[in-house]
Amino acid sequence: MSVSTQPLLGATIEELTAWVQQQGQPAYRGKQLHEWIYHKGVRSLADISVFPKHWRSEIAAVPIGRSTLHHRSVAADGTVKYLLQLTDGQIVETVGIPSDKRLTVCVSTQVGCPMACDFCATGKGGYKRNLSRGEIVDQVLTVQEDFQHRVSHVVFMGMGEPLLNTENVLAAIKSLNQDVGIGQRSLTLSTVGIRDGIRQLAQHQLQVTLAVSLHAPNQALREQLIPSARPYPIEDLLTECREYVEITGRRISFEYILLAGVNDLPEHALQLAKRLRGFQCHVNLIPYNPIEEVDYKRPSGDRIQAFVKVLKQQNIAVSVRYSRGLEADAACGQLRTTNLRLGTGNFPSPRLH
């Protein structure tokens, strides 16, 4: 690991031990460094009081890789949205979602998103770059520090498409599990679907929950809502999903945003049920969360329940997920970072993917 260019956050205890030894320090300092980074939340090596003062001064400029809090907003339900400024000035969003028994963090994996889903605010701002493993882990540590409560669950459902940043996402999952101490079964990875991406993910035999953003029961409607789905037929996507279940033994969740008059009719529910019959899966219905750029509407409660009824009659496991953080533009589909004016605190309300 390079002393001058690579931030330490995201590194394993073995990598940190190797690094301290490269600096002429005993191996046990690697364990100390690991403890201070992942469990004490240190932001500067100069603040690690168990290190000798002379060595602290020598390594003070080595970056740990923590972000800077640019903005924080709180919804009425207690959900907190964070705008985090990275070392290169880019902004990403993450969300802390508290409940009685858990604290969930919704993390971003890219700055922006290239998938351009028509109903999602994040894709409207375009794609900038992938996040590093450390930048993903940092989001969890930031929420944990702010709430002063241990994070119990992490969902990779923020800005970006995780399977377009697979190497760093897998490394972040490993770090969250082994370094931060969050069980893999408490992690959820959400994807729109990248050709061969789910098949390759299956080979890693992770215990995370895979959530596939389907949003339509047929290819034509899916292409309308997700332009990037054109070269990847829904039949091929579901074939990969079935292979994933066979290889991992893990049930897949299918995310389905309900858009009034677009994909929420009983015939859509019946088509979806036929697609998923005999599949080890669960459908999460998400009533649409509005954004400014498009005129989609959230279905009525009766329309939502009619959709649920059809799926249940077809023996499809289903639940309705009403997103938290709607008042703070921190709900599913509402994240974006366009037009932020850094340093002024004066910018339009950002929204979460």
Buried (B, 14 or more C-beta within 10 A) or exposed (E): EEBEEBBBBBBBBEBBBBBBEEEEBEEEBBEBBBBBBBEEEBBBBBEBEEBEEEBBEBBEEBBBBBBBEBBBBBBEBEBBBBBBBBEEEBBBBBBBBBEEEEBBBBBBBBBBBBBBBBBBBBBBBEBBBBBBBBBBBBBBBBBBBEBEEEBBBBBBBBBBBBBBBBEBBBBBBBBBBEBBEBEBEBBBBBBBBBEEBBBEBBEEEBBBBBBBBBBBBBBEBBBBBBEBBEEBBBEBBBEBBBEBBEBBEBBBBBBBBBBBEBBBBEEBBBBBBEBBEEBBBBBBBBBBBBBEBBEBBBBEEEBBEBBBEBBEEBEBBBEBBEBBBBEBBBBBBBBBBBEBEBEEEEBEEBBBB
